[in-house]
Amino acid sequence: MSAAEPVIGVLALQGDVREHLITLAGLGVTARPIRRPRELVDIDGIVIPGGESTTICRLLDVFDLRDPLSKRLGEGMPAFGSCAGMIVLATSILDGRPDQLPLAAIDIVVRRNAFGRQVDSFETDLAVEGISGGSMPAVFIRAPWVERAGRDVQVLARVGEHPVAVRHRSVLATSFHPEVSGDDRLHRLFLDMVITADGR
Ligand code: GLN
């Protein structure tokens, strides 16, 4: 881990890896794709992108990343998951594959593909707590929602009654894809979380 400039990893097994790397680079931070256990050693935070959570969960095992990543998350390394990334960080998954094992980094139960067929994908403007400057564009693509959140989990935004942005300590998760909307304020929030995290 670096003392000054934070280095952010983007889990690069599948999904919107490039979009997150570009958004982070736009903020002037060093951001790197992560595919190997040894690449986890010197990062200060990790982004888990949108994509397909069943595939990402399976590839965590194939690439031997599950244990070292769980260990770093358990030690408090900040993480930001968007869409499939939210599912991967959750404690448990409804409507997942029976063999789909999440990382349990934040105390939420998520429902995959929760918005159903009619509104499979949509874009809306969302007020997100902790994000100043007005509401932000939020792109939902076969998105999950949070079905239950632990008592200490902060709900930052909802669609209807369903939480779609949550935070607990150093873990941030959104049902939508800030990496494709051109609005980098959630990435900035994550960067602040990384900079102020314990152990830096
Ligand atoms: N439905 C996908 C899943 O279960 C998530 C979709 C996304 O990341 N856009 O992983």
Boltz pocket constraint, residues with backbone or C-beta under 6 A from the ligand:
constraints:
  - pocket:
      binder: B
      contacts: [[A, 49], [A, 50], [A, 51], [A, 52], [A, 53], [A, 54], [A, 82], [A, 83], [A, 84], [A, 85], [A, 87], [A, 112], [A, 113], [A, 141], [A, 142], [A, 143], [A, 144]]
      max_distance: 6.0
